[in-house]
Structures are given as structure tokens and as C-alpha cells.
């Protein structure tokens, strides 16, 4: 029974700062409605 080695991709994904920017846009943090949606339950 042969086992294959797992080799991760050589090219790393985007850095954490780039990912945080993408998440910030996803939750609409760059627009006033994002803050209102965040504070709505409170």
C-alpha cells in the first residue's frame, strides 16, 4: 500500500491585511449602512 505525500501549494494566498480589507468590504464597513447593520441588534 503506497502513501502519497501531501504537498501544499507553493504560492501563498493573500496576506492577512488584504483579507481583512476584503472582509471589511464584505460587511460593508466602508459605508454608513455597514455600521447601522452592525448596531441594529443592540
N, C-alpha and C positions, 0 to 999 in steps of 0.2 A: 504494500500500500504506500503510495508516494504522497508526500505532503508538499504543497506549493507554498512558497514564501509570499507573504503579503508585502508588496512594495508600495508605499504611499506615493502620491503624485509628487513630482519634483518641483512643480511650480506652486508656491504657496498662494492662498487666497488673499483677498484684500485685508489690509491691516485693520486693527480694531477701531481706529479713528474713522476710517472710511465706512466701516459697518455701522458705527454709531450715527454717522451722518445719514446713512440710508434709513436707519430705524427712526431717526428724528423726523425725516420727511414722511415716512410711513404713518406715524401717529399724528401727522400734521402739526408738529411742534413749531414749525416756522410760520404758521398762520394763526390768527386770533381764535379761529374755531377750534384749534387743537387744544388750547388752554381751557376753553369753555367745556369741551368734551371731557377733559381730564377732571375738572372741578364739578361736573354735573352731579355725580353721586353724593358729593359732600354737601 
